[in-house]
């Protein structure tokens, strides 16, 4: 099997303030949602707009940066990879959630913040306790 590629880049606005928690081993993880939009003109000449929501997760140092620098409605560039994880609820029903695991974040639309470009350092890619729950 050849090497694959899983890379996602989005620009959008935060749908809520970031929430930061710690895994059982003490590693910070921050989650937030980002909405992107695209617009086009239909064949009938009507202007249309479509929105897509992304669940974003940041780990380690980048998690702490996202928590301290991002707020609801702020425009942001996120680069990372898609990951789907599954879990069972109390009734034994299986659930799945696809998330954008961030490795780079750039704050947009706020030029007052110097050095507003942040990257995930080369730490372990995914912690042992990856089955966290939000």
C-alpha positions as CSV (number, residue, x, y, z in Angstrom):
1,X,0.0,0.0,0.0
2,X,1.4,3.4,-1.0
3,X,1.7,6.3,1.3
4,X,-1.5,8.3,1.6
5,X,-2.3,11.9,2.3
6,X,-4.7,13.4,4.9
7,X,-4.4,17.2,4.9
8,X,-7.1,19.7,5.5
9,X,-7.0,23.5,5.3
10,X,-9.9,25.7,6.3
11,X,-10.6,29.3,6.9
12,X,-13.7,30.1,8.9
13,X,-15.1,31.6,12.1
14,X,-15.3,30.0,15.5
15,X,-18.8,28.9,16.4
16,X,-18.0,28.9,20.2
17,X,-15.2,29.7,22.6
18,X,-12.6,26.9,22.8
19,X,-13.0,24.4,25.7
20,X,-9.8,23.0,27.1
21,X,-9.6,19.8,29.2
22,X,-6.8,17.5,30.3
23,X,-6.5,13.8,29.5
24,X,-5.9,11.3,32.4
25,X,-2.2,11.6,31.7
26,X,-2.4,15.4,32.1
27,X,-2.0,16.4,28.4
28,X,-4.1,19.4,27.4
29,X,-6.7,19.1,24.6
30,X,-8.8,21.9,23.3
31,X,-11.9,21.6,21.2
32,X,-13.9,24.2,19.2
33,X,-16.1,24.4,16.1
34,X,-15.3,26.4,13.0
35,X,-17.9,27.3,10.3
36,X,-16.8,27.8,6.7
37,X,-19.0,29.2,3.9
38,X,-19.1,29.2,0.2
39,X,-21.3,31.1,-2.2
40,X,-22.3,30.7,-5.8
41,X,-24.9,31.8,-8.3
42,X,-27.4,29.1,-9.3
43,X,-28.4,28.3,-12.9
44,X,-31.5,30.5,-12.3
45,X,-29.3,33.5,-11.3
46,X,-30.0,33.2,-7.6
47,X,-27.2,33.8,-5.1
48,X,-26.8,30.8,-2.8
49,X,-24.7,30.2,0.3
50,X,-23.7,27.0,2.0
51,X,-22.1,26.5,5.4
52,X,-20.0,23.6,6.7
53,X,-19.2,23.0,10.3
54,X,-15.9,21.4,11.5
55,X,-15.2,20.0,14.9
56,X,-11.6,21.0,15.6
57,X,-9.3,19.4,18.2
58,X,-5.8,20.7,19.2
59,X,-3.4,18.9,21.5
60,X,-0.5,19.9,23.7
61,X,1.1,23.3,23.3
62,X,-1.2,24.2,20.4
63,X,-4.2,23.4,22.6
64,X,-3.1,26.0,25.2
65,X,-2.4,28.6,22.5
66,X,-5.9,28.0,20.9
67,X,-7.6,28.3,24.3
68,X,-5.8,31.6,25.2
69,X,-5.9,33.3,21.7
70,X,-9.3,32.3,20.2
71,X,-12.8,33.5,20.9
72,X,-16.3,32.9,19.4
73,X,-16.8,34.6,16.0
74,X,-13.0,35.1,15.4
75,X,-11.7,34.3,11.9
76,X,-9.1,31.6,11.9
77,X,-7.0,29.4,9.5
78,X,-6.6,25.8,10.6
79,X,-4.4,23.2,9.0
80,X,-4.4,19.5,10.1
81,X,-5.8,16.1,9.3
82,X,-9.2,14.5,9.5
83,X,-9.7,11.7,12.1
84,X,-12.9,9.7,12.9
85,X,-13.2,8.1,16.3
86,X,-15.9,5.9,17.6
87,X,-17.3,5.1,21.1
88,X,-20.2,3.3,22.7
89,X,-22.8,5.1,24.9
90,X,-24.3,3.7,28.0
91,X,-26.9,1.8,26.0
92,X,-24.2,0.1,23.9
93,X,-25.0,2.2,20.8
94,X,-22.0,3.0,18.6
95,X,-21.3,6.7,17.8
96,X,-18.8,8.3,15.4
97,X,-17.4,11.8,15.2
98,X,-15.1,13.2,12.5
99,X,-12.7,15.9,13.8
100,X,-10.0,18.1,12.3
101,X,-6.9,17.4,14.4
102,X,-5.1,20.8,14.1
103,X,-1.3,21.1,13.7
104,X,-1.3,24.7,12.6
105,X,-3.4,27.7,13.5
106,X,-3.3,31.3,12.3
107,X,-5.4,34.0,13.8
108,X,-7.0,36.1,11.0
109,X,-8.8,39.4,11.0
110,X,-6.9,40.7,14.1
111,X,-3.6,42.3,13.1
112,X,-3.1,43.6,16.6
113,X,-1.8,40.2,17.7
114,X,1.9,40.0,16.9
115,X,3.1,36.6,15.8
116,X,-0.4,35.2,15.3
117,X,0.9,32.0,13.6
118,X,1.2,28.9,15.7
119,X,2.3,25.3,14.8
120,X,2.1,22.1,16.7
121,X,5.6,21.1,17.8
122,X,7.0,17.7,16.9
123,X,5.7,15.9,20.0
124,X,4.0,12.5,19.9
125,X,1.3,12.6,17.2
126,X,-1.5,11.1,19.3
127,X,-1.6,10.4,23.0
128,X,-2.4,7.0,24.5
129,X,-5.6,8.3,25.9
130,X,-7.1,9.2,22.5
131,X,-10.6,8.0,23.5
132,X,-11.3,11.2,25.4
133,X,-14.9,12.4,25.4
134,X,-16.4,15.9,25.1
